[in-house]
Amino acid sequence: MIQKRDDPKAPARNVLGGKLATCSMKPLTGFFRDGGCRTSGEDFGVHVVCARVTAEFLEFSRTQGNDLGTPVPEVGYEGLKAGDCWCLCAARWREAFQAGVAPPVVLESTHERALDYVRIEDLEKHAYKAG
């Protein structure tokens, strides 16, 4: 049986070709709210880029109409702060990249579908390096 690349039951791969690693459990991220940047046909935003958000990116996103920093308690969303890891929409990361404010990316936790939107070279230039 052939599985579609975005089939949530198919093994998820990262942009490096390996197994997709968890992005963040606290805050709990991902389209499926399971900590991973997996995707499916229902994920119209394609939340596949695991980014370590910066204050600069959060401000950029807010000015673009997506305020990720403000808590929304009624849905259990605590709001992001600089240093949090979060599964971003691939198109939003690309917009931030083009504006010069792209946050660092955790390559092992970024789904291969990100490559439909951005070049691997651009992701690698923004790779998060711990320590």
N, C-alpha and C positions, 0 to 999 in steps of 0.2 A: 504494500500500500504506500503510495506517495503522499507525504505530508507537505502541506504548504509551509513556507518559511515562517509565517507568522502564526502558525497553529500553536496555541498555548500548551498543547500536550507534547509537541515536538521538543527535543532538547534545545534549549536556548544557547546561542553562541555569541561570544563577544566580538568586538571589532578586530581582535588579534587572532581570531579563529579558535579560541579555546572555549571552555565551559563558562557561561555567564555567571559571574560572582555576585553576591548580594551587594546592593548599593547602600542601603541604610534601614535599620530596624527602629532607630530612634533619631530623628522622627521616622515613622513608618511611611515608606514611599512606594512608588510604583502604581501603575494603572490598576493592578489587582490588589494593591495594598498588602503585598507580601514581602516587601523589602527589595524586590528585584525590578529591573527595568525591562521586564518582558512586555510583549505587546500582542495584540490580536486585531482582527478586523473591526472590533467595536471601539478600539482605541484611536479615535479620529485625530487626536493630538499627537500620536506616535511618541509617547513618553519613554524614550529609549536612551537618552544621554545621562549618564550618572555624573553629575557635577558637584563639586564642592563650592557652594555658592559664596559669593563675595558681597560686601556691602554695595559696591559699585554695580554689580549685576542686579541685585535686588532693587536698587533705585531705577535702573534701566527698565527692568520688567514692570515695575509699578507705572512708569511713564508710558509704557506700551499697553497699559490696561489690565495687567495681571499682577495684582499686589500680593506677592507671596509672603511678605513679611508681617502682615496684619493677621492676628488670630481670628478664627471664626469658630467660637466655642460651640455654637449650636450644631455644628457638623463634626466636632472633635478635632478641628484643625488648630494647632498651636501657633502657627506662623513660623517662618524660617528666620534664622539669624546667620550671619556670616560664619562660615565654617561647617554648616550643616551640609550633608550630602542629600541630593534629591534627584529624582528622575525627571529631567526636563524634556519638554517637547523638542524634537530635533530641529524643527524650523525656528523655534525661539533661540536655541543655542546658536544657530547659523546667523540669525539677526544680530545677536549680541557680538558674535565674531566679526561680522561686517562693520559693526559700530565701534569695535575696538575694546569691548568690555566682556568678552567671553570668559566665563569662570573656568577654573581648572577642571579637567575631566579624569575620572577613574576609568582607564581603558578596559581593565578586566571586568568592570561592571557595566560597561556601555554596550548595548545590544548591537549586533551587526546591521540591523535596519538603519542605524544612524548613517551608514555609508550611502544610503539613498539620498541623503541631504547634505552631507559634508565629506570632504576628502580626509582620508586617514592621516595624511601629512598635517593637516590643520589640527586634527584631534591630538596627534602626537606632540605637536608644538605646545599644546595646552595641557599635556598630561600632568596630573597631580603627582607630586613626589613627596611622600611622607618624610617627616624628619627634617 
